[in-house]
């Protein structure tokens, strides 16, 4: 009985794909497929709502004519160049790491908790059991009306059993709504680009911390 | 519009230029398709352009769909692959699978329970070389075949097969180690 080829196994591991007949009769392939699908589902792309509705698309297609499209290109090119010149993004203020400490803990799951009071310039992050992921930087963001303000960067070059980190909060009186963390390929990025690994809404209570199990 | 109306029924109506059915199909699949497209394209505007091209094709060429050949979902992802391939060819670029989805506020704490799972999965996938991870993600999340991946990456098919096999072997090895640690799981061939 021929087992699944690597290509068949990878194809079948995708979300919503049909299960090959062979897998129903082969416990080994079934186990491999289950393991692989479970592993990859943890990092699968999340659905993302498009900015336009179906109705808006249909209206746009109905209105578009070749002549109008050509005109819009003529306007769009100089406008894009002008906007690029005027609104080049500036780097965000760089928060300062005030304190970091490391101690050893026995085996456990990764865990992150955040302590910050609205209005205070500093907050505290407690992280335990961070795995080693060379080339990845755990980046924490304060989130306000869809914009992200970076507050802390933790390179994951080696296993860290416990890390306590004080971070500076830009504009601490702002109405931040949540704090999130992503895995980035490099520090000091202007916006998140990697997978999210932590998200916690900041409560309206000024003194209540927002811990989250990792 | 019934939530439970089948994909096939919606597609049949889209072929007849039924805007309501198009709207339902769009609401059902556009977020998943866009999430997958964003996996391979860094730019959110380019991603939305590709998504719109997918649905433009569905609206204007829906008659191409043959239910006897496969599911509507499979058809939509096939069109997505085709439009993505066109996009990469037109822009002389290769997909970037190392820059996945951005963060999004307002989704509550629902993902807290999966933090450990994500970190663990990332730690395992980190064993792969960038090329090995790229071909695996293109195959699993994009549904691309190995010849398609070879064209996308402008790499020989033999290299794609090697990256795929080596990457899969590393994952199998790591996963079997973990199963060994937990004391169960059947032997692999």
Contacts between the chains, C-beta under 8 A, distances in Angstrom:
chain1	res1	chain2	res2	distance
A	3	B	189	5.4
A	6	B	161	7.7
A	6	B	164	5.1
A	6	B	165	4.9
A	6	B	168	4.7
A	7	B	139	7.0
A	7	B	145	7.1
A	7	B	146	5.4
A	7	B	161	7.8
A	7	B	164	6.6
A	9	B	168	6.7
A	10	B	136	6.1
A	10	B	139	4.0
A	10	B	140	5.4
A	10	B	164	6.6
A	10	B	168	6.8
A	11	B	139	6.1
A	11	B	140	7.7
A	11	B	143	6.9
A	11	B	145	7.7
A	13	B	140	5.2
A	14	B	139	7.5
A	14	B	140	4.7
A	14	B	141	6.4
A	14	B	143	5.7
A	15	B	141	7.6
A	16	B	73	5.9
A	17	B	143	7.5
A	27	B	186	5.0
A	28	B	186	5.6
A	28	B	187	7.1
A	28	B	188	5.5
A	28	B	189	5.5
A	31	B	179	8.0
A	31	B	185	5.9
A	31	B	186	5.5
A	31	B	188	7.6
A	32	B	172	6.4
A	32	B	175	7.8
A	32	B	188	6.6
A	35	B	175	4.5
A	35	B	179	7.4
A	36	B	168	7.9
A	36	B	171	6.5
A	36	B	175	7.4
A	39	B	121	5.4
A	39	B	124	6.2
A	39	B	125	7.7
A	39	B	171	6.8
A	39	B	175	6.7
A	40	B	121	7.4
A	40	B	136	7.8
A	40	B	140	5.3
A	40	B	141	7.7
A	42	B	114	6.7
A	42	B	117	4.6
A	42	B	118	5.1
A	42	B	120	7.3
A	42	B	121	3.6
A	42	B	122	8.0
A	43	B	100	7.5
A	43	B	118	6.5
A	43	B	121	5.1
A	43	B	122	6.4
A	43	B	125	6.6
A	44	B	141	6.4
A	45	B	32	8.0
A	45	B	35	4.1
A	45	B	36	4.9
A	45	B	38	6.6
A	45	B	39	4.3
A	45	B	100	6.5
A	45	B	101	6.1
A	45	B	141	5.8
A	46	B	35	5.3
A	46	B	101	5.5
A	47	B	31	3.6
A	47	B	32	4.9
A	47	B	34	7.4
A	47	B	35	4.6
A	48	B	31	5.7
A	48	B	34	4.6
A	48	B	35	4.5
A	48	B	38	5.9
A	48	B	101	6.7
A	48	B	104	7.7
A	49	B	30	7.8
A	49	B	31	5.2
A	49	B	34	7.5
A	50	B	30	5.0
A	50	B	31	7.0
A	50	B	34	5.3
A	50	B	48	6.1
A	50	B	51	5.8
A	51	B	48	6.1
A	52	B	48	7.3
A	52	B	52	7.3
A	53	B	23	7.5
A	53	B	26	7.6
A	54	B	19	7.6
A	54	B	22	5.6
A	54	B	23	4.1
A	54	B	25	8.0
A	54	B	26	3.7
A	54	B	27	6.9
A	54	B	30	7.6
A	54	B	55	7.4
A	55	B	19	7.4
A	55	B	23	6.4
A	57	B	26	7.5
A	57	B	52	6.1
A	57	B	55	6.2
A	57	B	56	7.6
A	58	B	19	5.8
A	58	B	22	6.9
A	58	B	59	7.3
A	61	B	56	6.6
A	61	B	59	7.1
A	109	B	116	4.3
A	110	B	115	6.4
A	110	B	116	5.5
A	110	B	119	5.0
A	112	B	115	7.5
A	130	B	119	8.0
A	131	B	119	5.8
A	131	B	120	7.4
A	131	B	123	4.6
A	132	B	123	7.5
A	133	B	119	8.0
A	133	B	122	6.2
A	133	B	123	5.9
A	133	B	126	5.2
A	134	B	126	7.3
A	135	B	126	7.8
A	136	B	122	7.3
A	136	B	126	7.3
A	141	B	103	6.4
A	143	B	103	7.2
A	143	B	105	4.2
A	146	B	105	6.1
A	148	B	103	6.4
A	177	B	105	5.9
A	177	B	106	7.1
A	178	B	105	5.1
A	178	B	106	7.2
A	180	B	103	4.7
A	180	B	105	7.2
A	182	B	102	7.7
A	182	B	103	5.4
A	183	B	122	6.2
A	185	B	98	6.5
A	185	B	99	7.6
A	191	B	102	6.5
A	192	B	102	4.7
A	192	B	103	4.2
A	193	B	42	7.1
A	193	B	99	4.8
A	193	B	100	7.7
A	193	B	102	6.1
A	194	B	99	7.1
A	194	B	100	6.5
A	195	B	100	5.3
A	195	B	101	6.6
A	195	B	118	6.4
A	195	B	122	7.0
A	196	B	101	7.3
A	196	B	103	4.9
A	196	B	104	7.8
A	196	B	111	6.8
A	197	B	115	5.3
A	197	B	118	5.2
A	197	B	119	5.9
A	197	B	122	7.8
A	198	B	112	7.6
A	198	B	115	5.8
A	199	B	103	7.3
A	199	B	107	6.5
A	199	B	108	7.7
A	199	B	109	6.9
A	199	B	111	5.6
A	199	B	112	7.3
A	200	B	109	6.1
A	200	B	112	7.4
A	201	B	108	6.4
A	201	B	109	7.1
A	212	B	109	6.4
A	212	B	112	4.9
A	212	B	115	7.6
A	213	B	112	5.4
A	213	B	113	7.2
A	213	B	115	7.3
A	214	B	112	7.4
A	214	B	115	4.3
A	214	B	116	6.0
A	214	B	119	7.4
